[in-house]
């Protein structure tokens, strides 16, 4: 996502605050996508480790 938006190490070196803001934006949008998949569609199997799922007792 960052590469597609031109968020580079050069930007980080030249304007750290801009880089941080843009990286935070990417992180927030990625989190929103995952939350949407997990909460609203119930497709949590794609995002959680199977062994963790079974250790928690939910997979039995």
Secondary structure, 3 states (H helix, E strand, C coil): CCCCCCCCHHHHHHCHHHHHHHHHHHHHHHHHHHHHHHHHCCCHHHCCCHHHHHHCCCCC
